[in-house]
Amino acid sequence: MNLNIAISSGKGGTGKTFIATNIARTLEQSKHSVRYLDCDVEAPNGHLFLKPEIHKEETVTLLSPMEVDTDKCTACGKCVTACQYNALALIKGKLLFFQNMCHICGACTLVCPTDAIIEKDREIGKLKHGRSGSIDFHYGLLKTGEGGMSPRVIKRVKQCASDGINILDSSPGTACPVVETVKDADLCVLVTDPTPFGVHDLKLAVDMCREPVVVVNRADYMNRDLKTYCEVSGLEILGEIPDDRKIAECYSVGNLAVDELPEYRSLFQELADAIVRRAQNPKSVQRSKTPKDQKLKSFQQIDPQQEKNYKAPKTHEIVVISGKGGTGKTSLVASFCALEKNIAIADCDVDAADLHLILKPEIQERGWFSGGNLATIDPDKCTGCGICAEHCRFEAIHSKQAGDRIHYKVDVLSCEGCGVCSIVCPENAIKNATSINGEWYLSDTRFGPMSHAKLGVAEENSGKLVTQVRNNKDRLAERLGLKKSLIDGSPGTGCPVIASLTGANYALVVTEPTVSGVHDLKRVLDVIRFFRIPSGVIVNKSDLNPKITEEIRLLSKQNGSDFLGTIPYDRQITEAQVAGQSIIEYTDGPISETILLIWKNVKERVLNPTL
């Protein structure tokens, strides 16, 4: 038996890794041959629970442009024209190279007439290999600052798959790293919870997967929204994990429920058996229908060059991020908006935006987002020489037999629109057309103007869309004379997080007192230090594990971050979500007072001193 089972989620914090690790252990105990492939390379957590003994580590490198030979460079500008990622610029006859924007496509080296661009091996991450009991364990760790390289590291992790059952622990969301993980899986298990955020993001994830099923974690239903959606879509709920504090406490210290809580072993055994059966017998589900008749002319499209050159008067920006999803980041942003009221707001979590579920924005303007190009091959012109496939560094071009001829076709899920294929094609058979990757919106809310967006399922260039959302927010602030802005950033350490952070006045990190929370907090603090941005830390659900809460306090101090406060677990936060309100509007109890004090701490450090 050879099965690839991906465990994913529409948003972070649903318990994806909790499910994946417990299922892996259960399958091992059932005498299956199991491999655990942690493909959440921005914030891998599986090793914190399965605790493998690592016996091998290797560096992941790619041949990449690293510098320019100034003696050879003639400043012709051909490389600048060829680069689709703005990683090269020609200023006063001098060629500048911005490594963090480079996608390592090779276009610049191909077009340079004097071989002035020097390529060297560039480290983009690491692979670690080990064993937990009889489980083969492999995971990738993306290098800090290499946000765009996630899919390349994931490919290397997936090469470790072998016979037996391969559990692929995916990153959350629906963007390119997730697609790279799940695209050839026999079954995709989507972990969700019965909250408005969970249901909304599940709908996005279903459209990404081939044959998805659902596992409901913290299955304490406040309404029937989740079950109704699954029934209408033909989605099978394979199992439900109760909302039990004992499970949360077990998870917080890095233990497995099947090892520590005997009462849950049979539940996970039934769930594991059901997952294996479904992976062997996949069934289709009803996809959500996207409007095909929407006319492009009814939308605005911002000129990419105009967007690149746009410089608005900067607001005093606070960006709220988290090393992992599900820490309560968006609920906290909504509360801060309610406290400050007249403030410019941006939801930069474009992969799985949820802030609109609370703020209920009224859209005033909207437009298409185009983050790049998509290559297409004309079969009538293609001679099947294969030069395009040889030069494509994204492995996005595949051969196809058509009668007695071989043609090549572009895999739209892997193509990053770099243009290399069209550069090398001797028959001029390949064209690069502008791709539509998502939508942006300018809206009114009860707390101020809001810029937000929606990245298309399985789309690339989320970092570019985040930049446009921020620029749109600055336009709104300039138009209305606002001096303060609040950004709901993405979780993790990849492209959208980097784009959210760049140029911000202050980064506010929301975390939880768990071993995974501490691990991911360290990762995101590394990114913040990389960009030299002042930061502060808030611990949500702090009473779940007071010992780890204190550890986070010390960690914050060691990293030069302000420790801004703690928020105890309170069920009213979820109740407020269901009601479509911030917790500040929902109750004036102790939880609201706590958040008010934290916001005062933030303002004292960031907003008031500079106004």
C-alpha positions, 0 to 999 in steps of 0.5 A, spaced: 500 500 500 502 506 497 498 512 500 499 520 500 495 523 505 495 530 506 493 534 512 491 541 511 486 547 513 483 553 511 486 557 516 492 556 522 490 554 529 485 549 527 489 543 530 492 541 523 498 538 526 495 535 532 491 531 528 496 529 523 501 527 529 496 523 533 494 519 526 501 518 524 502 515 531 496 511 531 497 508 524 504 506 527 501 502 533 497 499 527 503 496 524 503 500 518 509 503 515 508 510 516 512 516 514 511 523 516 513 529 512 512 536 515 511 540 509 509 546 513 516 549 512 515 556 514 513 554 521 514 546 522 511 543 528 510 536 528 517 534 531 515 538 537 510 532 538 513 526 535 520 528 538 524 524 532 531 523 533 534 527 528 540 523 524 541 527 518 541 534 516 542 537 509 542 544 506 537 546 501 541 550 495 539 553 489 543 556 483 542 563 484 544 570 481 548 573 487 552 579 484 554 583 478 561 583 475 561 591 474 567 590 469 563 586 465 556 589 466 555 594 460 548 597 463 544 595 457 538 593 462 536 587 458 536 583 465 532 589 468 527 588 463 527 580 463 526 580 471 519 579 472 520 580 480 523 587 480 529 584 483 534 588 479 534 595 477 538 600 473 540 607 477 545 612 474 548 606 470 549 602 476 546 595 476 543 593 483 541 586 485 535 585 491 536 578 493 530 577 497 526 579 491 529 574 486 525 568 485 531 564 482 528 563 475 535 564 471 532 569 466 537 575 467 543 570 466 540 568 460 539 575 457 545 578 459 550 579 453 556 579 457 555 574 462 556 579 468 551 576 472 554 571 477 550 565 480 552 561 486 549 556 490 544 560 495 541 557 501 534 557 502 533 552 507 534 545 511 532 538 511 532 534 517 531 527 517 530 522 523 525 517 526 520 517 531 519 510 534 518 506 527 515 513 524 520 515 518 520 523 520 522 528 515 521 536 515 524 542 512 525 549 515 525 555 510 531 560 511 529 567 514 528 572 509 527 567 504 519 567 503 518 566 496 522 559 496 517 555 500 515 551 494 522 549 492 523 546 500 517 543 500 518 539 493 525 537 497 521 534 503 516 530 498 522 527 495 522 523 501 516 519 500 516 512 499 512 506 500 507 505 505 503 511 508 506 518 507 502 523 512 504 530 509 503 536 514 501 542 510 501 549 511 495 552 512 491 557 507 490 556 499 496 559 496 502 556 493 506 552 498 499 549 500 498 547 493 505 544 492 503 540 498 496 537 496 496 537 489 498 530 488 495 527 494 491 521 494 486 524 500 486 531 503 484 531 510 481 538 512 481 540 519 477 545 521 473 548 527 465 550 528 467 557 528 465 563 523 473 563 521 473 556 520 467 555 516 469 561 511 476 558 510 474 551 509 470 553 503 476 556 500 480 550 502 475 545 499 476 549 492 483 547 492 483 540 494 482 534 489 478 529 494 477 533 501 474 530 507 473 534 513 475 533 521 472 537 526 476 539 532 474 543 538 467 540 536 463 545 540 457 547 535 454 554 537 450 553 530 449 549 524 453 553 519 459 548 518 454 542 518 449 545 513 455 547 509 458 540 509 451 537 507 450 541 501 457 540 499 457 533 499 463 533 504 464 527 509 465 529 516 470 523 518 471 525 525 470 530 531 474 531 536 471 534 543 473 541 545 476 538 552 481 542 556 485 536 557 487 535 550 489 543 550 493 542 556 496 535 553 498 539 546 501 545 550 507 541 553 508 537 546 505 531 548 500 526 544 493 525 546 493 518 544 499 517 548 497 521 554 489 520 554 487 513 553 480 515 553 481 518 546 485 512 543 479 508 540 477 515 537 483 516 533 483 509 531 477 509 528 479 516 525 485 513 522 482 507 519 476 512 516 482 516 513 485 510 510 479 507 507 477 514 504 484 515 501 483 508 497 476 510 495 476 517 493 469 521 492 468 527 489 465 533 492 461 539 490 465 545 489 463 552 490 461 556 483 465 562 481 462 567 477 464 566 470 460 571 467 463 577 471 466 582 466 473 585 467 471 592 465 466 592 471 473 592 475 478 597 476 485 594 474 491 598 477 497 599 473 503 595 475 508 600 474 504 606 477 503 601 483 511 600 484 512 607 484 506 609 488 509 613 494 503 615 499 504 619 506 506 614 511 501 613 517 503 610 523 503 603 522 502 597 527 502 590 524 499 585 528 502 578 526 503 571 529 508 565 528 502 560 527 495 561 525 489 561 530 492 565 536 487 570 536 490 575 532 484 577 527 480 578 533 485 582 537 485 587 531 478 587 531 478 589 538 483 594 537 479 597 531 473 598 536 477 601 541 481 606 536 475 607 532 477 612 526 483 609 524 485 606 517 485 598 517 488 593 512 487 586 512 493 583 509 492 576 511 490 575 503 490 568 503 485 567 508 482 573 510 477 573 516 477 580 519 471 582 514 467 577 518 467 581 524 468 588 521 462 587 515 465 592 510 461 595 505 465 595 499 466 602 495 471 600 490 474 594 487 479 591 482 482 585 479 489 584 482 494 581 477 501 579 480 504 576 474 504 573 468 502 566 465 505 562 460 502 558 454 504 554 449 501 554 442 501 547 440 501 549 432 508 552 433 511 547 438 516 542 435 517 538 441 524 540 442 524 541 450 528 547 451 523 550 455 522 544 460 530 544 460 530 551 462 524 552 467 527 552 474 520 551 477 518 544 473 512 547 470 513 544 463 511 537 461 511 533 455 505 530 452 504 525 446 499 527 441 499 522 436 506 521 433 508 528 436 511 530 442 508 537 445 509 541 451 504 544 456 505 549 462 502 546 469 498 553 471 499 551 478 507 551 478 508 556 473 510 563 476 510 567 470 518 568 469 518 568 462 524 564 461 520 559 457 519 564 452 526 567 452 529 560 450 523 558 445 526 557 438 520 557 435 516 563 438 511 558 440 510 561 448 507 567 450 506 570 457 499 573 458 497 577 464 494 573 469 488 575 474 490 572 481 485 575 486 481 582 487 482 588 492 477 592 495 476 599 498 471 599 504 467 603 509 467 599 516 464 602 523 471 603 525 474 607 519 476 605 512 478 598 510 483 596 505 482 588 503 483 583 498 482 576 496 487 572 493 485 566 488 485 559 490 492 556 488 495 563 486 502 565 487 504 573 488 501 573 495 506 578 497 505 583 491 497 583 493 499 585 500 503 590 498 497 593 494 493 592 500 498 596 504 498 602 498 491 602 498 490 603 505 495 609 505 491 612 499 485 611 503 488 614 509 491 620 505 484 621 502 481 622 509 487 625 513 488 619 517 495 619 521 494 612 524 493 605 521 492 598 523 494 592 519 492 584 520 498 581 517 499 573 515 501 568 520 508 565 518 514 567 516 513 567 508 512 572 503 506 575 505 508 576 512 515 580 509 510 584 505 506 586 511 512 588 515 516 592 511 516 599 513 512 598 519 513 602 525 511 596 530 510 589 529 505 586 534 506 578 535 500 574 538 502 567 541 499 562 545 503 558 551 504 552 547 511 548 545 509 550 538 507 557 540 514 558 543 517 555 537 513 559 532 514 565 536 522 564 535 521 564 528 517 570 527 522 574 532 527 572 527 524 575 521 522 582 525 529 582 527 532 581 520 527 587 518 530 591 524 522 593 526 521 594 534 516 589 536 511 587 542 508 580 544 502 578 547 500 571 550 493 569 548 490 564 552 495 565 557 492 561 563 492 554 559 500 554 561 502 559 566 509 556 566 510 557 558 507 564 559 513 566 563 517 563 558 515 567 553 515 573 557 523 572 558 524 570 551 521 577 549 526 580 553 531 576 550 529 578 543 528 586 545 521 585 544 516 589 549 512 584 553 505 587 552 500 583 556 496 576 557 489 575 555 486 569 559 482 564 555 475 566 554 469 563 551 466 569 550 471 571 544 468 565 540 461 567 542 463 574 539 465 571 533 459 568 532 455 574 533 459 578 528 462 583 533 469 584 536 469 582 544 469 590 545 462 590 543 460 584 545 462 585 552 464 590 557 467 585 562 474 583 564 476 580 558 475 587 554 478 591 560 484 587 559 485 588 551 483 595 553 490 596 557 494 592 552 492 597 547 494 603 551 500 600 552 501 599 544 499 606 543 504 609 549 510 605 545 508 607 538 502 612 536 502 617 542 509 619 542 510 621 535 503 625 534 
